[in-house]
């Protein structure tokens, strides 16, 4: 799934002198752009977490801990 090669069809909002003030995107293009930004944010957070050198636990263990805490609250 290569979203980067997707060509966005954009329309510009301009003032009377032709200066671009804004852009109009299709809903599909907007949603794809948001997904891309969310993916990039996830990657950035992962890189920051790896660089922090803080101790971590396997995801399965984390889910087990969360589930046991959830059950204990009931």
N, CA, C and O atoms as a Tripos MOL2 file, in Angstrom:
@<TRIPOS>MOLECULE
protein
  296   295    74     0     0
PROTEIN
NO_CHARGES

@<TRIPOS>ATOM
      1 N           0.8540   -1.1820    0.0000 N.3       1 UNK1
      2 CA          0.0000    0.0000    0.0000 C.3       1 UNK1
      3 C           0.8940    1.2380    0.0000 C.2       1 UNK1
      4 O           1.4350    1.6200    1.0380 O.2       1 UNK1
      5 N           1.0420    1.8430   -1.1350 N.am      2 UNK2
      6 CA          1.9060    3.0010   -1.2680 C.3       2 UNK2
      7 C           1.0490    4.2470   -1.4680 C.2       2 UNK2
      8 O           0.6340    4.5620   -2.5830 O.2       2 UNK2
      9 N           0.7960    4.9380   -0.3810 N.am      3 UNK3
     10 CA         -0.0630    6.1130   -0.4280 C.3       3 UNK3
     11 C           0.6720    7.3410   -0.9700 C.2       3 UNK3
     12 O           0.0450    8.2970   -1.4260 O.2       3 UNK3
     13 N           1.9850    7.3060   -0.9170 N.am      4 UNK4
     14 CA          2.7670    8.4820   -1.3040 C.3       4 UNK4
     15 C           2.5850    8.8040   -2.7890 C.2       4 UNK4
     16 O           2.6210    9.9730   -3.1730 O.2       4 UNK4
     17 N           2.3940    7.7940   -3.6180 N.am      5 UNK5
     18 CA          2.2550    8.0280   -5.0490 C.3       5 UNK5
     19 C           0.8670    8.5090   -5.4500 C.2       5 UNK5
     20 O           0.6260    8.8100   -6.6190 O.2       5 UNK5
     21 N          -0.0410    8.5810   -4.4910 N.am      6 UNK6
     22 CA         -1.3950    9.0470   -4.7890 C.3       6 UNK6
     23 C          -1.3410   10.5220   -5.1940 C.2       6 UNK6
     24 O          -0.7530   11.3510   -4.5000 O.2       6 UNK6
     25 N          -1.9590   10.8240   -6.3180 N.am      7 UNK7
     26 CA         -1.9720   12.2120   -6.7970 C.3       7 UNK7
     27 C          -3.2400   12.8850   -6.2720 C.2       7 UNK7
     28 O          -4.3530   12.4350   -6.5450 O.2       7 UNK7
     29 N          -3.0600   13.9460   -5.5320 N.am      8 UNK8
     30 CA         -4.2020   14.6980   -5.0180 C.3       8 UNK8
     31 C          -4.6740   15.6950   -6.0660 C.2       8 UNK8
     32 O          -3.8790   16.3890   -6.6990 O.2       8 UNK8
     33 N          -5.9780   15.7420   -6.2260 N.am      9 UNK9
     34 CA         -6.5730   16.7190   -7.1250 C.3       9 UNK9
     35 C          -6.9820   17.9140   -6.2670 C.2       9 UNK9
     36 O          -7.9580   17.8460   -5.5200 O.2       9 UNK9
     37 N          -6.2510   18.9730   -6.3760 N.am     10 UNK10
     38 CA         -6.5090   20.1260   -5.5150 C.3      10 UNK10
     39 C          -7.0720   21.2880   -6.3180 C.2      10 UNK10
     40 O          -6.7630   21.4770   -7.4940 O.2      10 UNK10
     41 N          -7.8930   22.0410   -5.6490 N.am     11 UNK11
     42 CA         -8.3890   23.3020   -6.1850 C.3      11 UNK11
     43 C          -7.9840   24.3780   -5.1910 C.2      11 UNK11
     44 O          -8.0230   24.1620   -3.9800 O.2      11 UNK11
     45 N          -7.5990   25.5210   -5.7020 N.am     12 UNK12
     46 CA         -7.1490   26.5990   -4.8330 C.3      12 UNK12
     47 C          -8.1930   27.6930   -4.7130 C.2      12 UNK12
     48 O          -8.9270   27.9930   -5.6540 O.2      12 UNK12
     49 N          -8.2350   28.2660   -3.5510 N.am     13 UNK13
     50 CA         -9.0350   29.4700   -3.3140 C.3      13 UNK13
     51 C          -8.0540   30.6280   -3.4180 C.2      13 UNK13
     52 O          -7.0250   30.6500   -2.7420 O.2      13 UNK13
     53 N          -8.3820   31.5810   -4.2650 N.am     14 UNK14
     54 CA         -7.4670   32.7100   -4.4810 C.3      14 UNK14
     55 C          -8.1680   34.0330   -4.2120 C.2      14 UNK14
     56 O          -9.3940   34.1450   -4.2510 O.2      14 UNK14
     57 N          -7.3320   35.0310   -3.9380 N.am     15 UNK15
     58 CA         -7.9080   36.3740   -3.8030 C.3      15 UNK15
     59 C          -8.0300   36.9910   -5.2010 C.2      15 UNK15
     60 O          -7.7620   36.3270   -6.2030 O.2      15 UNK15
     61 N          -8.4260   38.2350   -5.2610 N.am     16 UNK16
     62 CA         -8.6530   38.8860   -6.5590 C.3      16 UNK16
     63 C          -7.3770   39.0760   -7.3700 C.2      16 UNK16
     64 O          -7.4280   39.2970   -8.5800 O.2      16 UNK16
     65 N          -6.2240   38.9870   -6.6910 N.am     17 UNK17
     66 CA         -4.9390   39.1270   -7.3850 C.3      17 UNK17
     67 C          -4.3470   37.7760   -7.7760 C.2      17 UNK17
     68 O          -3.2730   37.7160   -8.3760 O.2      17 UNK17
     69 N          -5.0420   36.7010   -7.4380 N.am     18 UNK18
     70 CA         -4.5520   35.3730   -7.7990 C.3      18 UNK18
     71 C          -3.6870   34.7210   -6.7300 C.2      18 UNK18
     72 O          -3.1800   33.6170   -6.9270 O.2      18 UNK18
     73 N          -3.5180   35.3980   -5.6000 N.am     19 UNK19
     74 CA         -2.7190   34.8360   -4.5120 C.3      19 UNK19
     75 C          -3.4890   33.6720   -3.8740 C.2      19 UNK19
     76 O          -4.6590   33.8080   -3.5160 O.2      19 UNK19
     77 N          -2.8110   32.5310   -3.7400 N.am     20 UNK20
     78 CA         -3.4530   31.3540   -3.1670 C.3      20 UNK20
     79 C          -3.6800   31.5610   -1.6750 C.2      20 UNK20
     80 O          -2.7510   31.8780   -0.9330 O.2      20 UNK20
     81 N          -4.9150   31.3790   -1.2490 N.am     21 UNK21
     82 CA         -5.2970   31.5720    0.1550 C.3      21 UNK21
     83 C          -5.6430   30.2620    0.8510 C.2      21 UNK21
     84 O          -5.5070   30.1440    2.0680 O.2      21 UNK21
     85 N          -6.0830   29.2990    0.0910 N.am     22 UNK22
     86 CA         -6.5120   28.0360    0.6770 C.3      22 UNK22
     87 C          -6.5870   26.9730   -0.3910 C.2      22 UNK22
     88 O          -6.3090   27.2190   -1.5650 O.2      22 UNK22
     89 N          -6.9740   25.7720    0.0460 N.am     23 UNK23
     90 CA         -7.0480   24.6480   -0.8720 C.3      23 UNK23
     91 C          -8.3230   23.8570   -0.6040 C.2      23 UNK23
     92 O          -8.8030   23.7880    0.5280 O.2      23 UNK23
     93 N          -8.8520   23.2740   -1.6450 N.am     24 UNK24
     94 CA        -10.0150   22.4040   -1.5350 C.3      24 UNK24
     95 C          -9.5570   21.0080   -1.9600 C.2      24 UNK24
     96 O          -9.0080   20.8260   -3.0470 O.2      24 UNK24
     97 N          -9.7870   20.0430   -1.0980 N.am     25 UNK25
     98 CA         -9.4470   18.6500   -1.3980 C.3      25 UNK25
     99 C         -10.7180   17.8280   -1.4140 C.2      25 UNK25
    100 O         -11.7060   18.1750   -0.7670 O.2      25 UNK25
    101 N         -10.6840   16.7330   -2.1600 N.am     26 UNK26
    102 CA        -11.8050   15.8080   -2.0780 C.3      26 UNK26
    103 C         -11.7680   15.1710   -0.6900 C.2      26 UNK26
    104 O         -10.7220   15.1350   -0.0410 O.2      26 UNK26
    105 N         -12.8980   14.6780   -0.2500 N.am     27 UNK27
    106 CA        -12.9560   14.0150    1.0470 C.3      27 UNK27
    107 C         -12.0110   12.8100    1.0650 C.2      27 UNK27
    108 O         -11.3520   12.5470    2.0710 O.2      27 UNK27
    109 N         -11.9510   12.0870   -0.0420 N.am     28 UNK28
    110 CA        -11.0550   10.9250   -0.1450 C.3      28 UNK28
    111 C          -9.5940   11.3450    0.0320 C.2      28 UNK28
    112 O          -8.8510   10.7110    0.7820 O.2      28 UNK28
    113 N          -9.1890   12.3990   -0.6490 N.am     29 UNK29
    114 CA         -7.8070   12.8750   -0.5310 C.3      29 UNK29
    115 C          -7.5130   13.3680    0.8830 C.2      29 UNK29
    116 O          -6.4350   13.1150    1.4220 O.2      29 UNK29
    117 N          -8.4660   14.0640    1.4770 N.am     30 UNK30
    118 CA         -8.2940   14.5590    2.8420 C.3      30 UNK30
    119 C          -8.1050   13.3890    3.8110 C.2      30 UNK30
    120 O          -7.2090   13.4170    4.6540 O.2      30 UNK30
    121 N          -8.9480   12.3660    3.6890 N.am     31 UNK31
    122 CA         -8.8470   11.2170    4.5840 C.3      31 UNK31
    123 C          -7.5240   10.4820    4.4060 C.2      31 UNK31
    124 O          -6.9240   10.0390    5.3850 O.2      31 UNK31
    125 N          -7.0690   10.3520    3.1760 N.am     32 UNK32
    126 CA         -5.7700    9.7080    2.9230 C.3      32 UNK32
    127 C          -4.6400   10.5290    3.5330 C.2      32 UNK32
    128 O          -3.6960    9.9730    4.0950 O.2      32 UNK32
    129 N          -4.7360   11.8470    3.4220 N.am     33 UNK33
    130 CA         -3.7080   12.7130    3.9940 C.3      33 UNK33
    131 C          -3.6770   12.5730    5.5200 C.2      33 UNK33
    132 O          -2.5970   12.5140    6.1080 O.2      33 UNK33
    133 N          -4.8390   12.5200    6.1630 N.am     34 UNK34
    134 CA         -4.9070   12.3570    7.6100 C.3      34 UNK34
    135 C          -4.3140   11.0170    8.0180 C.2      34 UNK34
    136 O          -3.5770   10.9460    9.0020 O.2      34 UNK34
    137 N          -4.6210    9.9530    7.2830 N.am     35 UNK35
    138 CA         -4.0540    8.6410    7.5780 C.3      35 UNK35
    139 C          -2.5360    8.6650    7.5000 C.2      35 UNK35
    140 O          -1.8550    8.0970    8.3540 O.2      35 UNK35
    141 N          -2.0090    9.3180    6.4790 N.am     36 UNK36
    142 CA         -0.5560    9.4460    6.3230 C.3      36 UNK36
    143 C           0.0550   10.1800    7.5200 C.2      36 UNK36
    144 O           1.0800    9.7580    8.0550 O.2      36 UNK36
    145 N          -0.5710   11.2650    7.9300 N.am     37 UNK37
    146 CA         -0.0660   12.0330    9.0650 C.3      37 UNK37
    147 C          -0.0970   11.2010   10.3480 C.2      37 UNK37
    148 O           0.8270   11.2650   11.1590 O.2      37 UNK37
    149 N          -1.1640   10.4210   10.5240 N.am     38 UNK38
    150 CA         -1.2540    9.5610   11.7050 C.3      38 UNK38
    151 C          -0.1730    8.4880   11.6780 C.2      38 UNK38
    152 O           0.4120    8.1760   12.7150 O.2      38 UNK38
    153 N           0.1010    7.9170   10.5010 N.am     39 UNK39
    154 CA          1.1740    6.9350   10.3740 C.3      39 UNK39
    155 C           2.5220    7.5620   10.7240 C.2      39 UNK39
    156 O           3.3250    6.9600   11.4380 O.2      39 UNK39
    157 N           2.7620    8.7480   10.2290 N.am     40 UNK40
    158 CA          4.0220    9.4380   10.5270 C.3      40 UNK40
    159 C           4.1500    9.7500   12.0130 C.2      40 UNK40
    160 O           5.2400    9.6580   12.5760 O.2      40 UNK40
    161 N           3.0410   10.1180   12.6480 N.am     41 UNK41
    162 CA          3.0590   10.3880   14.0810 C.3      41 UNK41
    163 C           3.3890    9.1170   14.8660 C.2      41 UNK41
    164 O           4.1470    9.1620   15.8350 O.2      41 UNK41
    165 N           2.8210    7.9880   14.4480 N.am     42 UNK42
    166 CA          3.1320    6.7110   15.1010 C.3      42 UNK42
    167 C           4.6120    6.3720   14.9680 C.2      42 UNK42
    168 O           5.2420    5.9270   15.9280 O.2      42 UNK42
    169 N           5.1630    6.5840   13.7780 N.am     43 UNK43
    170 CA          6.5810    6.3130   13.5520 C.3      43 UNK43
    171 C           7.4370    7.2190   14.4250 C.2      43 UNK43
    172 O           8.4120    6.7620   15.0200 O.2      43 UNK43
    173 N           7.0820    8.5000   14.5070 N.am     44 UNK44
    174 CA          7.8360    9.4510   15.3290 C.3      44 UNK44
    175 C           7.8170    9.0240   16.7990 C.2      44 UNK44
    176 O           8.8440    9.0690   17.4750 O.2      44 UNK44
    177 N           6.6500    8.6120   17.2860 N.am     45 UNK45
    178 CA          6.5490    8.1720   18.6800 C.3      45 UNK45
    179 C           7.3820    6.9220   18.9280 C.2      45 UNK45
    180 O           8.0120    6.7930   19.9770 O.2      45 UNK45
    181 N           7.3900    6.0000   17.9670 N.am     46 UNK46
    182 CA          8.1970    4.7930   18.1020 C.3      46 UNK46
    183 C           9.6820    5.1470   18.1750 C.2      46 UNK46
    184 O          10.4080    4.6440   19.0330 O.2      46 UNK46
    185 N          10.1190    6.0050   17.2780 N.am     47 UNK47
    186 CA         11.5320    6.4080   17.2610 C.3      47 UNK47
    187 C          11.9000    7.0990   18.5790 C.2      47 UNK47
    188 O          12.9680    6.8380   19.1350 O.2      47 UNK47
    189 N          11.0330    7.9690   19.0780 N.am     48 UNK48
    190 CA         11.2900    8.6560   20.3500 C.3      48 UNK48
    191 C          11.3510    7.6630   21.5040 C.2      48 UNK48
    192 O          12.1960    7.7920   22.3890 O.2      48 UNK48
    193 N          10.4650    6.6780   21.5010 N.am     49 UNK49
    194 CA         10.4520    5.6750   22.5710 C.3      49 UNK49
    195 C          11.7270    4.8390   22.5380 C.2      49 UNK49
    196 O          12.3060    4.5540   23.5860 O.2      49 UNK49
    197 N          12.1650    4.4480   21.3580 N.am     50 UNK50
    198 CA         13.3990    3.6630   21.2370 C.3      50 UNK50
    199 C          14.6110    4.4860   21.6780 C.2      50 UNK50
    200 O          15.5330    3.9500   22.2930 O.2      50 UNK50
    201 N          14.6110    5.7720   21.3680 N.am     51 UNK51
    202 CA         15.7460    6.6280   21.7100 C.3      51 UNK51
    203 C          15.7980    6.9390   23.1970 C.2      51 UNK51
    204 O          16.8570    7.2940   23.7150 O.2      51 UNK51
    205 N          14.6710    6.8120   23.8930 N.am     52 UNK52
    206 CA         14.6350    7.1750   25.3120 C.3      52 UNK52
    207 C          15.3960    6.1940   26.1920 C.2      52 UNK52
    208 O          15.7660    6.5320   27.3170 O.2      52 UNK52
    209 N          15.6330    4.9900   25.6970 N.am     53 UNK53
    210 CA         16.3750    3.9510   26.4370 C.3      53 UNK53
    211 C          15.6780    3.5510   27.7300 C.2      53 UNK53
    212 O          16.2840    2.9170   28.5940 O.2      53 UNK53
    213 N          14.4100    3.9170   27.8670 N.am     54 UNK54
    214 CA         13.6660    3.5080   29.0560 C.3      54 UNK54
    215 C          13.3200    2.0320   28.9370 C.2      54 UNK54
    216 O          13.1460    1.5160   27.8330 O.2      54 UNK54
    217 N          13.2180    1.3450   30.0930 N.am     55 UNK55
    218 CA         12.8850   -0.0760   30.0310 C.3      55 UNK55
    219 C          11.5000   -0.2830   29.4140 C.2      55 UNK55
    220 O          10.6120    0.5530   29.5790 O.2      55 UNK55
    221 N          11.3250   -1.3740   28.7210 N.am     56 UNK56
    222 CA         10.0410   -1.6720   28.0860 C.3      56 UNK56
    223 C           9.6740   -3.1270   28.3610 C.2      56 UNK56
    224 O          10.4990   -3.9270   28.8020 O.2      56 UNK56
    225 N           8.4200   -3.4410   28.0880 N.am     57 UNK57
    226 CA          7.9660   -4.8150   28.2530 C.3      57 UNK57
    227 C           7.2850   -5.2520   26.9640 C.2      57 UNK57
    228 O           6.7800   -4.4150   26.2160 O.2      57 UNK57
    229 N           7.2660   -6.5550   26.6980 N.am     58 UNK58
    230 CA          6.6000   -7.0370   25.4900 C.3      58 UNK58
    231 C           5.1060   -6.6570   25.5080 C.2      58 UNK58
    232 O           4.4890   -6.5940   26.5710 O.2      58 UNK58
    233 N           4.5520   -6.4130   24.3480 N.am     59 UNK59
    234 CA          3.1710   -5.9540   24.2380 C.3      59 UNK59
    235 C           2.1910   -6.9540   24.8300 C.2      59 UNK59
    236 O           1.2000   -6.5610   25.4460 O.2      59 UNK59
    237 N           2.4560   -8.2430   24.6480 N.am     60 UNK60
    238 CA          1.5530   -9.2530   25.2160 C.3      60 UNK60
    239 C           1.5100   -9.1470   26.7390 C.2      60 UNK60
    240 O           0.4470   -9.2870   27.3440 O.2      60 UNK60
    241 N           2.6640   -8.9020   27.3570 N.am     61 UNK61
    242 CA          2.7080   -8.7390   28.8170 C.3      61 UNK61
    243 C           1.9500   -7.4790   29.2380 C.2      61 UNK61
    244 O           1.2610   -7.4710   30.2580 O.2      61 UNK61
    245 N           2.0830   -6.4280   28.4530 N.am     62 UNK62
    246 CA          1.3800   -5.1790   28.7680 C.3      62 UNK62
    247 C          -0.1350   -5.3910   28.7030 C.2      62 UNK62
    248 O          -0.8710   -4.9170   29.5690 O.2      62 UNK62
    249 N          -0.5930   -6.1020   27.6750 N.am     63 UNK63
    250 CA         -2.0250   -6.3810   27.5690 C.3      63 UNK63
    251 C          -2.5190   -7.2210   28.7400 C.2      63 UNK63
    252 O          -3.6140   -6.9920   29.2540 O.2      63 UNK63
    253 N          -1.7210   -8.1840   29.1580 N.am     64 UNK64
    254 CA         -2.1060   -9.0160   30.3100 C.3      64 UNK64
    255 C          -2.2170   -8.1680   31.5780 C.2      64 UNK64
    256 O          -3.1440   -8.3480   32.3680 O.2      64 UNK64
    257 N          -1.2780   -7.2530   31.7680 N.am     65 UNK65
    258 CA         -1.3100   -6.3750   32.9420 C.3      65 UNK65
    259 C          -2.5560   -5.4820   32.9060 C.2      65 UNK65
    260 O          -3.2310   -5.3070   33.9200 O.2      65 UNK65
    261 N          -2.8460   -4.9280   31.7470 N.am     66 UNK66
    262 CA         -4.0160   -4.0570   31.6080 C.3      66 UNK66
    263 C          -5.2910   -4.8340   31.8830 C.2      66 UNK66
    264 O          -6.1760   -4.3520   32.5900 O.2      66 UNK66
    265 N          -5.3860   -6.0300   31.3280 N.am     67 UNK67
    266 CA         -6.5840   -6.8460   31.5150 C.3      67 UNK67
    267 C          -6.7530   -7.2570   32.9740 C.2      67 UNK67
    268 O          -7.8770   -7.2730   33.4770 O.2      67 UNK67
    269 N          -5.6720   -7.5850   33.6580 N.am     68 UNK68
    270 CA         -5.7930   -7.9690   35.0680 C.3      68 UNK68
    271 C          -6.2140   -6.7800   35.9230 C.2      68 UNK68
    272 O          -6.9830   -6.9470   36.8700 O.2      68 UNK68
    273 N          -5.7250   -5.5830   35.6070 N.am     69 UNK69
    274 CA         -6.1560   -4.3870   36.3330 C.3      69 UNK69
    275 C          -7.6210   -4.0880   36.0660 C.2      69 UNK69
    276 O          -8.3500   -3.6730   36.9680 O.2      69 UNK69
    277 N          -8.0510   -4.2970   34.8330 N.am     70 UNK70
    278 CA         -9.4420   -4.0610   34.4630 C.3      70 UNK70
    279 C         -10.3690   -5.0210   35.2260 C.2      70 UNK70
    280 O         -11.4290   -4.6230   35.7080 O.2      70 UNK70
    281 N          -9.9540   -6.2720   35.3250 N.am     71 UNK71
    282 CA        -10.7530   -7.2630   36.0470 C.3      71 UNK71
    283 C         -10.7960   -6.9670   37.5380 C.2      71 UNK71
    284 O         -11.8180   -7.1860   38.1890 O.2      71 UNK71
    285 N          -9.6860   -6.4680   38.0820 N.am     72 UNK72
    286 CA         -9.6100   -6.1610   39.5090 C.3      72 UNK72
    287 C         -10.5420   -5.0110   39.9000 C.2      72 UNK72
    288 O         -11.0020   -4.9490   41.0400 O.2      72 UNK72
    289 N         -10.8190   -4.1110   38.9720 N.am     73 UNK73
    290 CA        -11.6890   -2.9640   39.2350 C.3      73 UNK73
    291 C         -13.1600   -3.3540   39.3130 C.2      73 UNK73
    292 O         -13.9610   -2.6300   39.9040 O.2      73 UNK73
    293 N         -13.5190   -4.4780   38.7310 N.am     74 UNK74
    294 CA        -14.9320   -4.9000   38.6790 C.3      74 UNK74
    295 C         -15.4210   -5.3280   39.9960 C.2      74 UNK74
    296 O         -16.5830   -5.7120   40.1290 O.2      74 UNK74
@<TRIPOS>BOND
     1     1     2 1
     2     2     3 1
     3     3     4 2
     4     3     5 am
     5     5     6 1
     6     6     7 1
     7     7     8 2
     8     7     9 am
     9     9    10 1
    10    10    11 1
    11    11    12 2
    12    11    13 am
    13    13    14 1
    14    14    15 1
    15    15    16 2
    16    15    17 am
    17    17    18 1
    18    18    19 1
    19    19    20 2
    20    19    21 am
    21    21    22 1
    22    22    23 1
    23    23    24 2
    24    23    25 am
    25    25    26 1
    26    26    27 1
    27    27    28 2
    28    27    29 am
    29    29    30 1
    30    30    31 1
    31    31    32 2
    32    31    33 am
    33    33    34 1
    34    34    35 1
    35    35    36 2
    36    35    37 am
    37    37    38 1
    38    38    39 1
    39    39    40 2
    40    39    41 am
    41    41    42 1
    42    42    43 1
    43    43    44 2
    44    43    45 am
    45    45    46 1
    46    46    47 1
    47    47    48 2
    48    47    49 am
    49    49    50 1
    50    50    51 1
    51    51    52 2
    52    51    53 am
    53    53    54 1
    54    54    55 1
    55    55    56 2
    56    55    57 am
    57    57    58 1
    58    58    59 1
    59    59    60 2
    60    59    61 am
    61    61    62 1
    62    62    63 1
    63    63    64 2
    64    63    65 am
    65    65    66 1
    66    66    67 1
    67    67    68 2
    68    67    69 am
    69    69    70 1
    70    70    71 1
    71    71    72 2
    72    71    73 am
    73    73    74 1
    74    74    75 1
    75    75    76 2
    76    75    77 am
    77    77    78 1
    78    78    79 1
    79    79    80 2
    80    79    81 am
    81    81    82 1
    82    82    83 1
    83    83    84 2
    84    83    85 am
    85    85    86 1
    86    86    87 1
    87    87    88 2
    88    87    89 am
    89    89    90 1
    90    90    91 1
    91    91    92 2
    92    91    93 am
    93    93    94 1
    94    94    95 1
    95    95    96 2
    96    95    97 am
    97    97    98 1
    98    98    99 1
    99    99   100 2
   100    99   101 am
   101   101   102 1
   102   102   103 1
   103   103   104 2
   104   103   105 am
   105   105   106 1
   106   106   107 1
   107   107   108 2
   108   107   109 am
   109   109   110 1
   110   110   111 1
   111   111   112 2
   112   111   113 am
   113   113   114 1
   114   114   115 1
   115   115   116 2
   116   115   117 am
   117   117   118 1
   118   118   119 1
   119   119   120 2
   120   119   121 am
   121   121   122 1
   122   122   123 1
   123   123   124 2
   124   123   125 am
   125   125   126 1
   126   126   127 1
   127   127   128 2
   128   127   129 am
   129   129   130 1
   130   130   131 1
   131   131   132 2
   132   131   133 am
   133   133   134 1
   134   134   135 1
   135   135   136 2
   136   135   137 am
   137   137   138 1
   138   138   139 1
   139   139   140 2
   140   139   141 am
   141   141   142 1
   142   142   143 1
   143   143   144 2
   144   143   145 am
   145   145   146 1
   146   146   147 1
   147   147   148 2
   148   147   149 am
   149   149   150 1
   150   150   151 1
   151   151   152 2
   152   151   153 am
   153   153   154 1
   154   154   155 1
   155   155   156 2
   156   155   157 am
   157   157   158 1
   158   158   159 1
   159   159   160 2
   160   159   161 am
   161   161   162 1
   162   162   163 1
   163   163   164 2
   164   163   165 am
   165   165   166 1
   166   166   167 1
   167   167   168 2
   168   167   169 am
   169   169   170 1
   170   170   171 1
   171   171   172 2
   172   171   173 am
   173   173   174 1
   174   174   175 1
   175   175   176 2
   176   175   177 am
   177   177   178 1
   178   178   179 1
   179   179   180 2
   180   179   181 am
   181   181   182 1
   182   182   183 1
   183   183   184 2
   184   183   185 am
   185   185   186 1
   186   186   187 1
   187   187   188 2
   188   187   189 am
   189   189   190 1
   190   190   191 1
   191   191   192 2
   192   191   193 am
   193   193   194 1
   194   194   195 1
   195   195   196 2
   196   195   197 am
   197   197   198 1
   198   198   199 1
   199   199   200 2
   200   199   201 am
   201   201   202 1
   202   202   203 1
   203   203   204 2
   204   203   205 am
   205   205   206 1
   206   206   207 1
   207   207   208 2
   208   207   209 am
   209   209   210 1
   210   210   211 1
   211   211   212 2
   212   211   213 am
   213   213   214 1
   214   214   215 1
   215   215   216 2
   216   215   217 am
   217   217   218 1
   218   218   219 1
   219   219   220 2
   220   219   221 am
   221   221   222 1
   222   222   223 1
   223   223   224 2
   224   223   225 am
   225   225   226 1
   226   226   227 1
   227   227   228 2
   228   227   229 am
   229   229   230 1
   230   230   231 1
   231   231   232 2
   232   231   233 am
   233   233   234 1
   234   234   235 1
   235   235   236 2
   236   235   237 am
   237   237   238 1
   238   238   239 1
   239   239   240 2
   240   239   241 am
   241   241   242 1
   242   242   243 1
   243   243   244 2
   244   243   245 am
   245   245   246 1
   246   246   247 1
   247   247   248 2
   248   247   249 am
   249   249   250 1
   250   250   251 1
   251   251   252 2
   252   251   253 am
   253   253   254 1
   254   254   255 1
   255   255   256 2
   256   255   257 am
   257   257   258 1
   258   258   259 1
   259   259   260 2
   260   259   261 am
   261   261   262 1
   262   262   263 1
   263   263   264 2
   264   263   265 am
   265   265   266 1
   266   266   267 1
   267   267   268 2
   268   267   269 am
   269   269   270 1
   270   270   271 1
   271   271   272 2
   272   271   273 am
   273   273   274 1
   274   274   275 1
   275   275   276 2
   276   275   277 am
   277   277   278 1
   278   278   279 1
   279   279   280 2
   280   279   281 am
   281   281   282 1
   282   282   283 1
   283   283   284 2
   284   283   285 am
   285   285   286 1
   286   286   287 1
   287   287   288 2
   288   287   289 am
   289   289   290 1
   290   290   291 1
   291   291   292 2
   292   291   293 am
   293   293   294 1
   294   294   295 1
   295   295   296 2
@<TRIPOS>SUBSTRUCTURE
     1 UNK1         2 RESIDUE 1 A UNK
     2 UNK2         6 RESIDUE 1 A UNK
     3 UNK3        10 RESIDUE 1 A UNK
     4 UNK4        14 RESIDUE 1 A UNK
     5 UNK5        18 RESIDUE 1 A UNK
     6 UNK6        22 RESIDUE 1 A UNK
     7 UNK7        26 RESIDUE 1 A UNK
     8 UNK8        30 RESIDUE 1 A UNK
     9 UNK9        34 RESIDUE 1 A UNK
    10 UNK10       38 RESIDUE 1 A UNK
    11 UNK11       42 RESIDUE 1 A UNK
    12 UNK12       46 RESIDUE 1 A UNK
    13 UNK13       50 RESIDUE 1 A UNK
    14 UNK14       54 RESIDUE 1 A UNK
    15 UNK15       58 RESIDUE 1 A UNK
    16 UNK16       62 RESIDUE 1 A UNK
    17 UNK17       66 RESIDUE 1 A UNK
    18 UNK18       70 RESIDUE 1 A UNK
    19 UNK19       74 RESIDUE 1 A UNK
    20 UNK20       78 RESIDUE 1 A UNK
    21 UNK21       82 RESIDUE 1 A UNK
    22 UNK22       86 RESIDUE 1 A UNK
    23 UNK23       90 RESIDUE 1 A UNK
    24 UNK24       94 RESIDUE 1 A UNK
    25 UNK25       98 RESIDUE 1 A UNK
    26 UNK26      102 RESIDUE 1 A UNK
    27 UNK27      106 RESIDUE 1 A UNK
    28 UNK28      110 RESIDUE 1 A UNK
    29 UNK29      114 RESIDUE 1 A UNK
    30 UNK30      118 RESIDUE 1 A UNK
    31 UNK31      122 RESIDUE 1 A UNK
    32 UNK32      126 RESIDUE 1 A UNK
    33 UNK33      130 RESIDUE 1 A UNK
    34 UNK34      134 RESIDUE 1 A UNK
    35 UNK35      138 RESIDUE 1 A UNK
    36 UNK36      142 RESIDUE 1 A UNK
    37 UNK37      146 RESIDUE 1 A UNK
    38 UNK38      150 RESIDUE 1 A UNK
    39 UNK39      154 RESIDUE 1 A UNK
    40 UNK40      158 RESIDUE 1 A UNK
    41 UNK41      162 RESIDUE 1 A UNK
    42 UNK42      166 RESIDUE 1 A UNK
    43 UNK43      170 RESIDUE 1 A UNK
    44 UNK44      174 RESIDUE 1 A UNK
    45 UNK45      178 RESIDUE 1 A UNK
    46 UNK46      182 RESIDUE 1 A UNK
    47 UNK47      186 RESIDUE 1 A UNK
    48 UNK48      190 RESIDUE 1 A UNK
    49 UNK49      194 RESIDUE 1 A UNK
    50 UNK50      198 RESIDUE 1 A UNK
    51 UNK51      202 RESIDUE 1 A UNK
    52 UNK52      206 RESIDUE 1 A UNK
    53 UNK53      210 RESIDUE 1 A UNK
    54 UNK54      214 RESIDUE 1 A UNK
    55 UNK55      218 RESIDUE 1 A UNK
    56 UNK56      222 RESIDUE 1 A UNK
    57 UNK57      226 RESIDUE 1 A UNK
    58 UNK58      230 RESIDUE 1 A UNK
    59 UNK59      234 RESIDUE 1 A UNK
    60 UNK60      238 RESIDUE 1 A UNK
    61 UNK61      242 RESIDUE 1 A UNK
    62 UNK62      246 RESIDUE 1 A UNK
    63 UNK63      250 RESIDUE 1 A UNK
    64 UNK64      254 RESIDUE 1 A UNK
    65 UNK65      258 RESIDUE 1 A UNK
    66 UNK66      262 RESIDUE 1 A UNK
    67 UNK67      266 RESIDUE 1 A UNK
    68 UNK68      270 RESIDUE 1 A UNK
    69 UNK69      274 RESIDUE 1 A UNK
    70 UNK70      278 RESIDUE 1 A UNK
    71 UNK71      282 RESIDUE 1 A UNK
    72 UNK72      286 RESIDUE 1 A UNK
    73 UNK73      290 RESIDUE 1 A UNK
    74 UNK74      294 RESIDUE 1 A UNK
